Each structure stands twice: as C-alpha cells, then as structure tokens.
Amino acid sequence: MCEPGYNSPKFPTNQMHAIDIRGLSKDYAVGFWKKKLLPALKPLDLHVEIGETFGFLGPNGAGKTTTLKLLMGIIFPTSGTARILDRDCHDPEVKSKIGFLPEQPYFYDYLSAPELLDYYGQLSGMPHDARKRRIPEVLDQVGLSDAGSKQLRKFSKGMLQRVGIAQAVIHDPQVLFLDEPMSGLDPLGRHEIRELIQGLKDAGKTIFFSTHILSDAEALCDRVAVIHKGELRGIGVVNDLRSAVAGKSEIIWEGSHATASMGDLLIESHVTGETVRGIVQSSDLDRLLEKLRQQRARLISVTPLHGTLEDYFLAQTREKETVNS
Amino acid sequence: MTSRLSAITLNTFREAVRDRVLYNLILFVLLLVASAPLFGQISIGLERLILVNVGLSSISLFGVIIAILIGIGLVSKEIEKKTLYTILSRPVRRWEFIFGKYCGLLLTLIVNTVFMAMGLYLALLITAHSLTRADVLLLGAIYCIVLQFMIMVALTLFFSSFSTPIFSAIFAFSLFVIGTFGEDLKNFAAMSHGPTKWLASAAAYLVPNFASLNVIARVAHEQPVNGSLIGFNTLYALLYSAAVTAAAVLVFERRNLK
C-alpha cells in the first residue's frame, strides 16, 4: 500500500524501525466445527520510526486491539511477521524494552500501587535497587505519589489508568504500546493522560497508541494509520492527511447572476441577495475564478478550508463501504 | 528467570492471603481446639483415633477444596481480567507463568497445611495433656497429604489452561473422587476380561492414585509409614504432577488468549 507522507523529514527511514510489520494477519476459526475463517486482521504492512508517536485509528472492532495483541505475543498470527527494534516481537530481549497498557486495564486490586510496580519491575528483570529508586519516580510522574499503601480496589478509573501507564513505563522502555488509553475517562482524566503521553513523547519515547478519539490522535501523533474492518485504509503524517481530505476552498462573490454558469464546479452554494457563498474543489478554483471574471462578478474572498483528521477518518471508513455497496 | 518465577509465585500466594482464602484455617483451628474435649466424652478410649482421623481428613479435604477453588481461576481469571496481557508483554515465558502459578498455589496449600497441623497437634495436646511418639507419625500422613496437593494443583492448573472455571472444577473434582478409589479401579480391572479390562486398566493408570497417598487410617492406628512407601509416593507425585504441568504448558504455549 502506498503510504502518503511516510518519509517524514523528522523521522528519516535510513535507520532501524521501532516497529516493522509485514503482511501480519489474523483469522479466527469460528462455528461449531471451527471450519469457517473470520478475518480479524487482513495482511498489514506498516512501519513506525524510532521516537515517533503513531496513532492507530479505527472504529470499534476495526482490528486495533488484535494488532496490539499480535505485537505483544498474546495471540499468534495466521501469517506475516512483526519486528520491534529489529528483533522478532516474541523475543524476550525485546520485551524488556517495551511497555504495554491494555484497553480498560484491570490490575491486581489487592495490591497497592508501589507493590504492583515492584511486581512488574521484577517481571521486567529490574534489580531490587533499581526498582526501589524507580518506583517513587514513576509514581510522581503519573501523579500518584500520595497513593501510599491504598489498595487498587479503592482507586478511581482515572487513577487506575495512571497506574496502567506507570506499570508500562516502570522499566523505562523505549517503545510504548497504549491501547485506547483515554477510553472511558472523563474530560479531566483524558486531559491528564494526554499530558502524560505528551511528557513521554517529549522524553523521546516511541509511542504506538490505538484510539477512536480523533482529537487525541490529532493533538499527539506525528503520523496516523486508519484501520477499518481489519484492513489498513490509509497512513500518513497528520497534516498531510488533513490537507488531502481538505483540498476545498470557500469563495464569496457579489453577482448572483454568475451562479448559473458555474455548472458542476460548485460543490455547494448559498445565495443571500446578491452575495453568493460557494464551496469549490481547490483544483477547480482557477476555472471558477476565470468564469467569475468573464461574468464580471465582484470577488470578495477566497479561503482555503482546513480539513480535520475526522474528515479523513470518515472518508477512509466510508469510501470503501460505498464502493462495496 | 528465578526472579520472575519467584515474583509470580509470591504474587499468587499474596493473592490467596489477601483474598482471605486462608481465613478458613483459623476457623479450622478454632473448631478443632474447641471441640477437642468433646471427643473424649463421646468416644471413651477412642478419642485419639477419632481426633486424628477427623483432623487429617479435614486437612486433606480443605486443601483439595482450596486447590480446586483457587486453581480453576489461576489462568482463566488472568485472561478474563487481562492481567495476563501485561505479564506476557514482559520478558516472561509462558511456561514461567504456569510454573510460577503452580508454585504459588502449592506454597499457599503448604502454609495452610502447616497451620492446620499445628491446630491438630494443639487439639491432641488438649485431649491427652501431652504428645507421644505416636503423634510424630502423623507427620508422615501430613507429608503424603502435601504430595496429594502437588497432584491436585497440577490437575486444576491443567484444566484451567484451556477450560472454563466451572468445567475445570467438575473435571478436577471428578478426578479426585475417581483417584480416591484408584485401588478399587485396579481391582475391577484385574477381575475384568477383554476390552473392559484394557479400558479399566488404562483408566486406573491414567487417573491419579490418591488411594496410595492416603495413609491417614494407618497413622491413626499408630502404625508408621515406612520409608519405601514415602519414597514411592514422593516419586509418583513428582512424576505425575510434572507430567500434568508439562501438559498444561503445552496447551498454554499454543493458546490464543482472546
């Protein structure tokens, strides 16, 4: 698949990829005899550069969590490979360099936050002294210094999400995988988690996070990919994608008599007295201006319209459905 | 590896302690100690026999129930609550997770057994006002009960690695009941002919032989458990639980954790 904007100047591709996915797919056998195959992820190719914040966007059931589970070795692929930091994603050495926050995480609720972090630090191979030093640091980083010996069962959802991020970064990993880190949080909680992710991004971590909250991706990501029904629909630098879907201009002129001769050039138009406000594809703008000159209409303004990531997302998720139908 | 194994083991043990599973032993000790004087009144001359029988059988039964109740959720609960996702995303191999869980539950049962045994000895002390050499023999039976737990933990973990908690409980408890009558199954096989003999023999060797691990009646009658039986039982429990745990690892290594 063509990847518009893939060669971002910020992240040159002549180096090792943080994440390198090639032809990764997953089919589930369904039905009583398990003979019918249900594709959860169609062959996926994508790369994430070191230091990049990459958004993996898609509606619920698109295949985001399946991809993350494959990368974490929780499920096994039907085909394809996934490498992290130039090693197979199942390699234990790689796993000591990655952190993972599952969607809507649950942690051992009989533990306190420091105990949980100590447990995960041990599992990540951290020596005792390193854990002792790092736990207060991380708790402070996620704003849970005051949690003390309170058991996790008494934590709010926002606090649990912060604990989730703390366990993902306790061993200071190079690459972070976050599955819907803002889902189910109130606006304040979302803001806090967004700030935390921004802090990790500023610290130079590679972040791969799945979300269906587009404003979060727009605010945090260098590049995004859109996945829908298990298929990659688009990938690129956020600004490029916005421009690609934008490509429209608003044009206002005086002289309603000119409207009739515009033919199909106008996507939409609105006439108020003599003033006309129209939307035109940027590629058709020159032709439209020429016609206005011919009709001696008085041009008032031409304003390029900025697309949003949502526009791109909707275009990618709807486009194929229309074609298919 | 050792650090990861001990972390999983201790966390499994801590979960059992903090979820108040071990509170049952306080209840057990209190009940046994409180009822000790009654044994003397209802069974003159047989109070020790009854107390040892009731005490050791309770230790065995309580332990098996705890093994099943905790064991059936050891893997499935971690999948259901997604805690396993954060574990497997670390440099933890799947066999380390299974073996760590096994050791954690076994440790829980051993601590449980130690406390219950202390309660039993306290009850014996209250009943007879002193401990005798015959009471030391109880340790042989308690050791065999721990061997029984080694097998039960492996079985529940095996079923938990691929089945739902309810089915795991049914399978594990059924095997415990069949295994308790393991000698009868062997006798039945010996008396049978043709395919029935083969089937019964296969079943007798496949299901765990809990009958040979049960030496409660022997120590209750103040007969020692000889060294060769202890040795044979130890070897049997080690091999059987190793085989079943290996099977659990094999199943779990290939499992897609949806």
Interface residues (C-beta under 8 A of the other chain):
Chain A: Y28 K69 M72 G73 I74 I75 F76 P92 E93 K95 S96 I98 G99 F100 L101 P102 E103 Q104 P105 Y106 F107 Y108 Y110 L111 Y119 Y120 Q122 L123 S124 G125 Q167 A168 F177
Chain B: S3 R4 S6 A7 I8 N11 R14 E15 R18 D19 K81 K82 T83 L84 Y85 T86 I87 L88 S89 R90 P91 V92 R93 R254 N256 L257 K258
